[in-house]
Amino acid sequence: MASYTYTPTPDYGAKAGVLAYLVVSAVVLLLMMVFGLIMRLEHSQYTEIGGLWFYKLMTLHGAGMVGIVALAGAAIMWHFLRQYVELSTGIFIANLILFLTGVVMILASVLLGDFHAAWTFLHPLPSTSMGLWSEWAAAAFMGGLLVIGVGFVLLHLDIARAIITRYGGLGRGLGWPQLFGPDDGNAPPPAVVASTMVTIVNLVGLVVGASILIMMLINLYVPSFEVDPLLAKGMIYFFGHVFINAVIYMAVIAVYEILPRYTQRPWKANKVFLASWTASTFMVMFIFPHHLLMDYAYPKWFLIVGHIIGYLNTFPILIVTGYGAMMIVYRSGIRWDMCSRLLFVSLAGWAIGAMPAFIDGTITVNYVMHNTLWVPGHFHTYLLLGMVAMVFGFMYYLVKPSEHATDSAIDVAAFWGFVVGTMGFTLSFLYSGKMSVARRYAGHLPEWIPYDRIASFFAALLIASVLVFIFRFLAGLGLAGRDYQRASLARSLAT
Amino acid sequence: MQETAWQVSLVLMLLIAFGVVYVAINSGKREEDYGPLVKRAYGFRTKLFWAVALVFFPAMIYNLTDLPYDTSRAASSTGTPQVINVTGHMWYWEMDRDQVDLGPVEIRVTSGDVNHGYGIYDPSLRLIAQTQAMPGYTNVIRHTFDKAGTYRVLCMEYCGIAHHNMMTEFKVGNI
């Protein structure tokens, strides 16, 4: 067995750019959560905003959440990765500016132009509005997504450049020499391996996404330039699936970097770890057919691939990353605080959410559960209790006043409110899915409303908890940029 | 199927939750010598890998044995299936018949404008079959109805402002 030397990096505060990313993320995340709550209240018949506003909010909630968690994930990745490779701050800021430009375009499209074709913008809905929105509104929405995508392409190209410069290639960034050859214990650190994986999949995903957006934009103004709906849907879900999955793989870097400090144990990039990340690189790109299982026009083998990879994809999450966290925490004498609690629970949330996800990817299950509330049930579990918990854990880490600072009772209560609120909210979704409640409905049948009301209660609890998290982060911003020790340095060594 | 999916999900989610709680409870007292602990943990991980594989792989294969795409799905010795031709429009369903007999039925689904989803709900409002309605393509649901009653059709793909009102129904059997 190879000998590993864990060399902890100094505990740097966040650069101004990272803080700008996180502040924007916190504010937009909260706003999008409120939009989500309003939709659940509408289902519950506690409000009467009507179909148009429901679908406008739904479009903003979907596109906004995907975008903002990507921004938050990018902040975490950039913060830690720059401790190993030379990244361009200019590109990092350019991505934020392009992101905000895209957000303004999307807001104008939806709020001023009444565009409400959902974040999925399935062709030909954006160009078939039945007079409810104009061409410019559809163009502004798709153009906004395109601008945001261009920003992320620039960011990932810079990351690819930096990793290639430092390690000699993306394969080396994934630790292939150690994976396929003798393990000399000198594989890149987990943050680099994860960033390499995310960069590879996102560059491919974003190019495909940009391609279909451009095709649909041309079709919008030149209808004779026809776009095949089946091809368009495949490309949209390839891009969408890769991009939203990548955010978790970005954010998990916070766990890899911070949890070892709390447990005083290294997180090793050994062969199993490297194999898992290489497998995930391919699986994240080829699992997307599980979104298309009810499109019988696709070749049968293609849909079966989605089914099979759905099962295989649970292995790296459960057996490597999730189990790895349990291993370093077990009998570690870990000091529990808001950061360590949130990071620990985030891996549980990711693994727990992966269960109903792969079950939904089972073709025979999908036949009776596709596009029911089962779907938001599983992705809200691993995004909220998984990815978003990682982001808040990172935020708490940055604003931790000192290594031995204790949490207030309000923070601890907010943590439990977050866990209980998320699980109650997502289980309500899942149960509704079991009861065949269709998703993306502005109005629910009377039989479905009791589940909606339970979900609304838990969603409100969740948002109240998140308010505490965000308040604590914004109030502690002055500390977030400083370099000082927030948790013990992990002791080196392990075999 | 929905009940099975729900119960299996709950069991798996609870197993993970128990594991996490177990680790959290046993996180306080430090075992300083990490090497032996790592060795034990890796041994357990190998067992866990095989346990998961032995449960998941047969389930994965078994669930490929009755796919909705298979043309044999509505086959019957009593004759050829009845056919319903369906076209989705914003925001209504155009169906060439609204009554079928008990037995095998082929429902040929397409769209006249944007993407819709043709979801069949049984009389107890349980989703029993679906496919996408996509312009330029015809997807065929093959279902054998063994219970008489009024079945509702709901749109299962977001298609605009009246998506949630895009419903119709058809009757199965003599009711």
Chai-1 contact restraints between the chains, C-beta under 6 A:
chainA,res_idxA,chainB,res_idxB,connection_type,confidence,min_distance_angstrom,max_distance_angstrom,comment,restraint_id
A,G51,B,I161,contact,1.0,0.0,6.0,A-B,restraint_1
A,L52,B,I161,contact,1.0,0.0,6.0,A-B,restraint_2
A,A118,B,Y158,contact,1.0,0.0,6.0,A-B,restraint_3
A,L122,B,N115,contact,1.0,0.0,6.0,A-B,restraint_4
A,P124,B,V114,contact,1.0,0.0,6.0,A-B,restraint_5
A,L125,B,V114,contact,1.0,0.0,6.0,A-B,restraint_6
A,T128,B,D113,contact,1.0,0.0,6.0,A-B,restraint_7
A,T128,B,V114,contact,1.0,0.0,6.0,A-B,restraint_8
A,M130,B,M90,contact,1.0,0.0,6.0,A-B,restraint_9
A,L132,B,I161,contact,1.0,0.0,6.0,A-B,restraint_10
A,P229,B,M134,contact,1.0,0.0,6.0,A-B,restraint_11
A,P229,B,P135,contact,1.0,0.0,6.0,A-B,restraint_12
A,R265,B,Y34,contact,1.0,0.0,6.0,A-B,restraint_13
A,M294,B,Q130,contact,1.0,0.0,6.0,A-B,restraint_14
A,M294,B,T131,contact,1.0,0.0,6.0,A-B,restraint_15
A,M294,B,Q132,contact,1.0,0.0,6.0,A-B,restraint_16
A,D295,B,Q132,contact,1.0,0.0,6.0,A-B,restraint_17
A,Y296,B,Y69,contact,1.0,0.0,6.0,A-B,restraint_18
A,Y296,B,T131,contact,1.0,0.0,6.0,A-B,restraint_19
A,Y296,B,N139,contact,1.0,0.0,6.0,A-B,restraint_20
A,A297,B,Y137,contact,1.0,0.0,6.0,A-B,restraint_21
A,K300,B,Y69,contact,1.0,0.0,6.0,A-B,restraint_22
A,Y311,B,F56,contact,1.0,0.0,6.0,A-B,restraint_23
A,Y311,B,M60,contact,1.0,0.0,6.0,A-B,restraint_24
A,I319,B,F49,contact,1.0,0.0,6.0,A-B,restraint_25
A,Y323,B,R45,contact,1.0,0.0,6.0,A-B,restraint_26
A,M326,B,V23,contact,1.0,0.0,6.0,A-B,restraint_27
A,M327,B,A41,contact,1.0,0.0,6.0,A-B,restraint_28
A,V329,B,V23,contact,1.0,0.0,6.0,A-B,restraint_29
A,V329,B,S27,contact,1.0,0.0,6.0,A-B,restraint_30
A,Y330,B,V23,contact,1.0,0.0,6.0,A-B,restraint_31
A,Y330,B,N26,contact,1.0,0.0,6.0,A-B,restraint_32
A,R331,B,N26,contact,1.0,0.0,6.0,A-B,restraint_33
A,R331,B,E31,contact,1.0,0.0,6.0,A-B,restraint_34
A,S332,B,S27,contact,1.0,0.0,6.0,A-B,restraint_35
A,S332,B,R30,contact,1.0,0.0,6.0,A-B,restraint_36
A,G333,B,R30,contact,1.0,0.0,6.0,A-B,restraint_37
A,I334,B,S27,contact,1.0,0.0,6.0,A-B,restraint_38
A,A348,B,V20,contact,1.0,0.0,6.0,A-B,restraint_39
A,A351,B,I16,contact,1.0,0.0,6.0,A-B,restraint_40
A,I352,B,M13,contact,1.0,0.0,6.0,A-B,restraint_41
A,I352,B,I16,contact,1.0,0.0,6.0,A-B,restraint_42
A,M355,B,S9,contact,1.0,0.0,6.0,A-B,restraint_43
A,M355,B,L12,contact,1.0,0.0,6.0,A-B,restraint_44
A,M355,B,M13,contact,1.0,0.0,6.0,A-B,restraint_45
A,P356,B,S9,contact,1.0,0.0,6.0,A-B,restraint_46
A,I359,B,A5,contact,1.0,0.0,6.0,A-B,restraint_47
A,I359,B,S9,contact,1.0,0.0,6.0,A-B,restraint_48
A,T362,B,N63,contact,1.0,0.0,6.0,A-B,restraint_49
A,I363,B,L67,contact,1.0,0.0,6.0,A-B,restraint_50
A,T364,B,N63,contact,1.0,0.0,6.0,A-B,restraint_51
A,V365,B,A5,contact,1.0,0.0,6.0,A-B,restraint_52
A,Y367,B,P68,contact,1.0,0.0,6.0,A-B,restraint_53
A,V368,B,M1,contact,1.0,0.0,6.0,A-B,restraint_54
A,V368,B,Q2,contact,1.0,0.0,6.0,A-B,restraint_55
A,V368,B,L127,contact,1.0,0.0,6.0,A-B,restraint_56
A,N371,B,G117,contact,1.0,0.0,6.0,A-B,restraint_57
A,N371,B,M156,contact,1.0,0.0,6.0,A-B,restraint_58
A,K434,B,Q2,contact,1.0,0.0,6.0,A-B,restraint_59
A,K434,B,W6,contact,1.0,0.0,6.0,A-B,restraint_60
A,S436,B,R126,contact,1.0,0.0,6.0,A-B,restraint_61
A,S436,B,L127,contact,1.0,0.0,6.0,A-B,restraint_62
A,A438,B,L154,contact,1.0,0.0,6.0,A-B,restraint_63
A,R440,B,Y158,contact,1.0,0.0,6.0,A-B,restraint_64
A,Y441,B,H164,contact,1.0,0.0,6.0,A-B,restraint_65
A,A442,B,H164,contact,1.0,0.0,6.0,A-B,restraint_66
A,G443,B,H164,contact,1.0,0.0,6.0,A-B,restraint_67
A,E447,B,L125,contact,1.0,0.0,6.0,A-B,restraint_68
A,A494,B,Y34,contact,1.0,0.0,6.0,A-B,restraint_69
A,T495,B,G35,contact,1.0,0.0,6.0,A-B,restraint_70
